């Protein structure tokens, strides 16, 4: 568990942001996007809110 936050507080790269927008546009959920980017769900949610990117709610 010690290596869980290996990338803690790392800046978002342009490649990550591009992939983030593509995944969100395809209707992927928060958990799925966060896992694909190697980021925490909280970090992903905060970035989506800051950039005005809508993430689908999985039910």
C-alpha positions as CSV (number, residue, x, y, z in Angstrom):
1,X,0.0,0.0,0.0
2,X,3.0,2.3,0.5
3,X,3.4,2.7,-3.3
4,X,-0.2,3.4,-3.9
5,X,0.3,7.2,-4.1
6,X,3.5,7.0,-6.1
7,X,2.3,9.9,-8.3
8,X,0.9,12.0,-5.5
9,X,0.3,15.6,-6.6
10,X,1.8,15.3,-10.1
11,X,0.8,17.9,-12.7
12,X,-1.5,16.7,-15.5
13,X,0.3,16.2,-18.8
14,X,-1.3,17.2,-22.1
15,X,-1.4,13.5,-23.1
16,X,-3.4,12.7,-19.9
17,X,-5.8,15.5,-20.5
18,X,-6.4,14.4,-24.0
19,X,-7.0,10.8,-23.0
20,X,-9.3,12.1,-20.2
21,X,-11.5,14.1,-22.6
22,X,-11.7,11.2,-25.0
23,X,-12.7,8.7,-22.2
24,X,-15.3,11.2,-20.7
25,X,-16.7,11.8,-24.2
26,X,-17.2,8.0,-24.6
27,X,-19.4,8.0,-21.5
28,X,-16.9,6.2,-19.2
29,X,-17.4,6.4,-15.5
30,X,-15.2,8.1,-12.9
31,X,-13.6,4.9,-11.6
32,X,-12.9,3.6,-15.1
33,X,-11.3,6.9,-16.2
34,X,-9.2,7.2,-13.0
35,X,-7.9,3.6,-13.4
36,X,-7.0,4.2,-17.1
37,X,-5.1,7.3,-16.2
38,X,-3.4,5.9,-13.1
39,X,-4.9,8.7,-11.0
40,X,-7.1,8.7,-7.9
41,X,-10.8,9.1,-8.3
42,X,-10.7,12.3,-6.2
43,X,-7.9,13.8,-8.4
44,X,-9.9,12.9,-11.6
45,X,-13.1,14.3,-10.2
46,X,-11.4,17.6,-9.2
47,X,-9.8,18.0,-12.6
48,X,-13.1,17.3,-14.4
49,X,-14.7,20.0,-12.3
50,X,-11.9,22.5,-12.9
51,X,-12.0,21.9,-16.7
52,X,-15.8,21.7,-16.9
53,X,-15.7,18.1,-18.2
54,X,-18.8,16.0,-17.6
55,X,-18.4,12.5,-16.4
56,X,-21.1,9.9,-16.8
57,X,-22.8,8.6,-13.6
58,X,-22.6,4.8,-13.6
59,X,-25.6,3.1,-12.0
